[in-house]
Amino acid sequence: MSLLKLRNIHRIYQIGEIEVRALDGVDLDVEKNEYLSVMGPSGSGKSTLMNIIGCLDTPSSGSYELDGNAIHQEVKNGSGIATDDQLAVIRNKQIGFVFQTFNLLPRMSALYNVELPLIYAGVPRNERLERAKEVLERVQLADRMNHKPNELSGGQRQRVAVARALVNNPSIILADEPTGNLDSKTSSDIMDLLTDLHVQGNTIILVTHEQEIAERAGRVIHMLDGKISDDNKKK
């Protein structure tokens, strides 16, 4: 059974009188514990696809199912769409985000930044502290958990972001250009970390414009003009 299933997904934006088809009939299945990278030129639809998978945006039409739950479904009299509150719960509990710009709270410690999803989920303090410390240890930052982002290197900040993505044991980790602000050595370290997480059983979808980074994944899809133009899975 697929963890993620997209069927005939369209996303149309109306900009004045101009209609922009960001996604134009995308079909995609992702299995549990799959490692998928998404490539494509600017304007190809890869960011829109990630936003829909991450429940940050909703399709104009089509069906999206995540871990057996219908996020967006075509029905006879229109579309059945999860409410904003339901989408917020799904984002917090089922999806871990890793962004190019880290998106950490600058005045808070690494530990507090990792705790945040658990605070939103209403997890008791002792339990969330234990879980946050555990994932910081997994990303080799046990000795930096009380440091603020400006006291950490770029690679360490991205490790904090990865820990935050992991803390709720999500169904899927979405990494959007996670090495975009890092030097080549640090980029390699972060990609090694993502590979380790995949080996440990995590499902990962990675957006990148770098071929070398994309080839770390077991499957590479290419986007062009809002469609999947190529889908290569390693044997």
N, C-alpha and C positions, 0 to 999 in steps of 0.2 A: 504494500500500500504506500502511495506517495505521501510524503510529509507535506508537500506543497503542490497544489494543482491549479494552474491557470488555464482558462479556456476562452479563446476568442476575445482577449482583452483589448479594448480600445480606450484611449484617453485623448479626448479632444478639448482643446482650450480655445475659447473665443476671445480674440484680442481685437477689439473694435469690430470691424467687418471681416477680419481675417480669421479663418478657421485653421488652427494648427493641430495636426494629427501626430501627437507625441508618440502614441502607441497605436498600431494599426493591425489588430488581429493576432495577438501573441498567444501561443500555446506553449506551456512549459510545465514539466513535472520535475520535481526534485525529491530524491529519496532520502530517507533518514541516513545520517552519517555520510552524506555526499559532500564533496568539496568542489564548488563550482565558481569559476571566475567569469565575469561579464566584461567584454571589451567592445569598443566602438568609438567612432569619432564624435566630436562635440555635436549635439543635436540629434544623435542617433536614437535616443530613447532610453539609454541605459540608466540614467538617473531617475527618470520617471518610473521605470520598471522597479527599481529598488524602493522608491517611495511607496509604490502600491504594495509590494511584498511586505514592507515594513509598516503598513497601515498608517502611513503619514499622508496618503492621498487615496482617493477611491476612483475606480475606473468609471468611464462614461457608460460602458456596457461590457458584458462578459461575466464570467464566473470565476471566483477565487475561493479556494478552500485551503485552510491551514490546519494541519494536524486533526483532520476530521471535522473542523468547524467551518461553516459557511460564512465567509467574510462579506462576499458580494455574490448574489445569485440571481440569474435571470429567471423570472417567473412569468406566468401568462399575462398578468396585468401590470407588468413593469419589472422593477428590480427590487430584490430584498437586500437591504444594506444594513450592516451593523451600525448601531448608534455611536455617537462620539464617545460616550462613556464606555461602551463595550470595546471600542477600538483602543481607548486609553488603557483598559485592563489588559487587552491582548498585547499591546506594545510593551507594557511593563513586565508581564509574566512570561510571555512566549518568545520575545524577540530581544536580542542583545545587540546594541548598536556600537560600532567603532567608527569614529569620524576622522577625517584628515586633520581637522583643527582641534582634536582632542575633546573640546567642549567640557572642560573641567571648571568647577567653581574656584576662582583664583585665591580666595581668602580662606578656603577650607582645606583641611589635611587630605592626603591621599585616602586615608581610612574613611573619612566622612564622604568624600566623593563616591567611593565604592558602595557605601551604605545607602546612598540616596534611593535607588530603586526599591530597597527593602522598607525604607521609611514610607514611601508612597504606597507600598503594599500593606502597610499596617503591621509589619513584623515586630514583635517585642524587642526592646533594646538589646538585651543580653544575647538573644539569638542572632540578631543582625550583626552585632559586633563580632561574634564568633565566625559567622559566614564570611563577612568582609575580610577578616584577618586570614581566613583559610584561602580565599582566592588570591589575595595579595601574595601569600606564600607560594601559590601555584605559579604566579608570574614573576617569582624571584624578587619581590620587593618587600619582604618582611622587615628589612632594616630601614625602610624609607616610608613606612605607613603614616608616620606623624609629620612628614614634610609636606609643605604646600607646593603647588605646581611650579612656582617660580624658583623653588629650591631643587627642582628636578631637571634632568636633561630631557631633550625631546623624546628620546627612546623610552625613558622612564615614565614620562607623562603618557605615552601611548600604551605602556604596560598597565598603568592605572586605568586607562580607558577600556582596555581588554578585560581587566579584572571586574570593572563595573558591568560590562556586558555579560559576564559569566555568573554574577552573584545570584541571580534568580533562577539559575539552571534553565535557561531558555531552550525552546525547541530549535531555534536557529540563530546564528550569529551573522549579522550583516555588517560587512566592513567596506566602507566607501573611501577608496583611495587612502588606505591606512598608512602607507609609506610616503605619501605625497610631500610631507614637510620634513622628511628625514634624510640624512646622508646615506650613502650606499651600505656602509657597515651596519648602521643601526637598522636600516630597512631589512637587511638580511636577517638580523636578530629577531625582528618582529615577525617576519615570515616564518622563521624557524618555530617561533612560539605558536603561531596559528597552525602550522603543520602538526606540532605536538598535540594541540587541542583537538585537531581532527582525528589523530590516532587514538585519542582518549574517548572518542565517540561523538564529538560535536559536529553538527551540520553547519557548514560555513558557505556563505555566498559573498564573493569579493568583487567589487568593481575596481578596475584599474585600466590605465592606458598604457601600461608597460608590459610588453610581451614576456619578458623574463619573470616578472612577478606572476603574471597570469598562468604561466606554465607550471607553477608550483601546485596548481589545483589538478584534480583528476579529470576535470571536464571544463572545457572552455567554450563559451558561446559568444558569437559576434552579433552586435546589433547594427542595423543600417536602416535608415528611414522608417523607424518605428516598428521594424520587424526583426525576427531572429534570422540572420542571413546564413549562419553557419553554426553547427553544434558538434563539437568534437569531444569524444570521451576516450580517455586512455584505456587500453586493453590491460 
